[in-house]
Amino acid sequence: MAHFLMSTRIHMGQSSLEEIKGLGMKRAYIICDPFMKKCGRAEELASILHEAGTETEIFSDVVPDPSIEVVTAAIQGMKKFGPDGIVALGGGSAIDTAKAAGQLYGAMNGGARPMLAAVPTTSGTGSEVTSFAVISDTQAQVKYALRDQAMVPDAAFLDPALTASVPPAITADTGMDVLTHALEAYVSTKADDFTDACAEKAIRLVWQYLERAVADGSDMEAREHMHNASCVAGIAFSNASLGICHSMAHALGAAFHIPHGRSNALLLPHVVAYNAALDYKDESRALLRYAQIAQMLGIGGATPKAAVHNLLRQIRNLMKRINEPFYVTDCRVEKEAFLEQVPVMAQKAMQDGCTETNPRVPEPCELEDLYRELCKGGSV
């Protein structure tokens, strides 16, 4: 038996952020990163809430790859302020911090967390509608993918105007994260007709609009569709889960601080080829699923394997056009240091919850081989 849950009320389109006044919060705790406060976005959000008679407090200490320490600091701030609502403003780091902090704060106060609203300012994580939060242990250099249905935000506000100033490189990274979410959800062992519909739509939107959004950040049509694609892909993987591309990206990001979307982009072509088992004689379920995506995008091929080869070629072509790197050595990572960490990263990826729903059951040595493919010039 499968389940499809969608508990977030989604407000979308330009000026949709104004609708946050209708949530009825009396004391809203705004969680964001320092840039959101410095550029005035946090104060703009606070002003909108003030118009509805809501008192606010801004916590602006969110960091990339949010850590246990930052989550703890956010909880301490909530204890002092006593919010009945939490508003996450920013990318996945801010939203994941708010999810984890809100859930723990609620548990400390009788089990009910405050109302949670998410206002994403990047088009990538889909965290505004998912039950996932990725939190880092900086001491152990591990990212923990937490999952609890109670962490799903109550409301999300997809206002594309908030993404207009995102630089091209970050737009590219986060857009590749969307594509990875959708592809992994589509081949997941938990995929069903409902998650397929969301994954397919997200892939179509990325294919049509990502390059435009990277080339011209003021293209609001492209920005709006990418913002929606991120959310739709989030709905897909929140229900179907993900696979080893994310497991390996979590370990890679924790070890070398490569942005999450870029980590996924580096790994995605290699993981697709691995899952499809292109060197095998038999046609796997994953191979046929990837071939369906290729056909949907008008890529196709005379056979399913040919279609997947063409899909891989087009993914790489897209990456080249939006200036995504192909090797970790292009991300200021030394080859020797990377290779030394490969066995450790592979073990951490094996233990990651996303690995459970990968369409092909990996061995640690296979993940090590996939990591080594990220080195320019080979593994030796």
Secondary structure in CASP SS format (residue, H / E / C, confidence):
PFRMAT SS
TARGET T0000
AUTHOR 0000-0000-0000
METHOD secondary structure of the structure
MODEL  1
M C 1.00
A C 1.00
H C 1.00
F C 1.00
L C 1.00
M C 1.00
S C 1.00
T C 1.00
R E 1.00
I E 1.00
H E 1.00
M E 1.00
G C 1.00
Q C 1.00
S C 1.00
S H 1.00
L H 1.00
E H 1.00
E H 1.00
I H 1.00
K H 1.00
G H 1.00
L H 1.00
G C 1.00
M C 1.00
K C 1.00
R E 1.00
A E 1.00
Y E 1.00
I E 1.00
I E 1.00
C C 1.00
D C 1.00
P H 1.00
F H 1.00
M H 1.00
K H 1.00
K H 1.00
C C 1.00
G C 1.00
R H 1.00
A H 1.00
E H 1.00
E H 1.00
L H 1.00
A H 1.00
S H 1.00
I H 1.00
L H 1.00
H H 1.00
E H 1.00
A C 1.00
G C 1.00
T C 1.00
E E 1.00
T E 1.00
E E 1.00
I E 1.00
F E 1.00
S C 1.00
D C 1.00
V C 1.00
V C 1.00
P C 1.00
D C 1.00
P C 1.00
S E 1.00
I H 1.00
E H 1.00
V H 1.00
V H 1.00
T H 1.00
A H 1.00
A H 1.00
I H 1.00
Q H 1.00
G H 1.00
M H 1.00
K H 1.00
K H 1.00
F H 1.00
G C 1.00
P C 1.00
D C 1.00
G E 1.00
I E 1.00
V E 1.00
A E 1.00
L E 1.00
G E 1.00
G C 1.00
G H 1.00
S H 1.00
A H 1.00
I H 1.00
D H 1.00
T H 1.00
A H 1.00
K H 1.00
A H 1.00
A H 1.00
G H 1.00
Q H 1.00
L H 1.00
Y H 1.00
G H 1.00
A H 1.00
M H 1.00
N C 1.00
G C 1.00
G C 1.00
A C 1.00
R C 1.00
P C 1.00
M E 1.00
L E 1.00
A E 1.00
A E 1.00
V E 1.00
P E 1.00
T C 1.00
T C 1.00
S C 1.00
G C 1.00
T C 1.00
G C 1.00
S H 1.00
E H 1.00
V H 1.00
T C 1.00
S C 1.00
F E 1.00
A E 1.00
V E 1.00
I E 1.00
S E 1.00
D E 1.00
T C 1.00
Q C 1.00
A C 1.00
Q C 1.00
V E 1.00
K E 1.00
Y E 1.00
A E 1.00
L E 1.00
R E 1.00
D C 1.00
Q H 1.00
A H 1.00
M H 1.00
V C 1.00
P C 1.00
D C 1.00
A E 1.00
A E 1.00
F E 1.00
L E 1.00
D C 1.00
P H 1.00
A H 1.00
L H 1.00
T H 1.00
A C 1.00
S C 1.00
V C 1.00
P C 1.00
P H 1.00
A H 1.00
I H 1.00
T H 1.00
A H 1.00
D H 1.00
T H 1.00
G H 1.00
M H 1.00
D H 1.00
V H 1.00
L H 1.00
T H 1.00
H H 1.00
A H 1.00
L H 1.00
E H 1.00
A H 1.00
Y H 1.00
V H 1.00
S C 1.00
T C 1.00
K C 1.00
A C 1.00
D C 1.00
D H 1.00
F H 1.00
T H 1.00
D H 1.00
A H 1.00
C H 1.00
A H 1.00
E H 1.00
K H 1.00
A H 1.00
I H 1.00
R H 1.00
L H 1.00
V H 1.00
W H 1.00
Q H 1.00
Y H 1.00
L H 1.00
E H 1.00
R H 1.00
A H 1.00
V H 1.00
A H 1.00
D C 1.00
G C 1.00
S C 1.00
D C 1.00
M H 1.00
E H 1.00
A H 1.00
R H 1.00
E H 1.00
H H 1.00
M H 1.00
H H 1.00
N H 1.00
A H 1.00
S H 1.00
C H 1.00
V H 1.00
A H 1.00
G H 1.00
I H 1.00
A H 1.00
F H 1.00
S H 1.00
N H 1.00
A H 1.00
S C 1.00
L C 1.00
G C 1.00
I H 1.00
C H 1.00
H H 1.00
S H 1.00
M H 1.00
A H 1.00
H H 1.00
A H 1.00
L H 1.00
G H 1.00
A H 1.00
A H 1.00
F H 1.00
H C 1.00
I C 1.00
P C 1.00
H H 1.00
G H 1.00
R H 1.00
S H 1.00
N H 1.00
A H 1.00
L H 1.00
L H 1.00
L H 1.00
P H 1.00
H H 1.00
V H 1.00
V H 1.00
A H 1.00
Y H 1.00
N H 1.00
A H 1.00
A C 1.00
L C 1.00
D C 1.00
Y C 1.00
K C 1.00
D C 1.00
E C 1.00
S C 1.00
R H 1.00
A H 1.00
L H 1.00
L H 1.00
R H 1.00
Y H 1.00
A H 1.00
Q H 1.00
I H 1.00
A H 1.00
Q H 1.00
M H 1.00
L C 1.00
G C 1.00
I C 1.00
G C 1.00
G C 1.00
A C 1.00
T C 1.00
P H 1.00
K H 1.00
A H 1.00
A H 1.00
V H 1.00
H H 1.00
N H 1.00
L H 1.00
L H 1.00
R H 1.00
Q H 1.00
I H 1.00
R H 1.00
N H 1.00
L H 1.00
M H 1.00
K H 1.00
R H 1.00
I C 1.00
N C 1.00
E C 1.00
P C 1.00
F C 1.00
Y C 1.00
V H 1.00
T H 1.00
D H 1.00
C H 1.00
R C 1.00
V C 1.00
E C 1.00
K H 1.00
E H 1.00
A H 1.00
F H 1.00
L H 1.00
E H 1.00
Q H 1.00
V H 1.00
P H 1.00
V H 1.00
M H 1.00
A H 1.00
Q H 1.00
K H 1.00
A H 1.00
M H 1.00
Q H 1.00
D C 1.00
G H 1.00
C H 1.00
T H 1.00
E H 1.00
T H 1.00
N C 1.00
P C 1.00
R C 1.00
V C 1.00
P C 1.00
E C 1.00
P H 1.00
C H 1.00
E H 1.00
L H 1.00
E H 1.00
D H 1.00
L H 1.00
Y H 1.00
R H 1.00
E C 1.00
L C 1.00
C C 1.00
K C 1.00
G C 1.00
G C 1.00
S C 1.00
V C 1.00
END
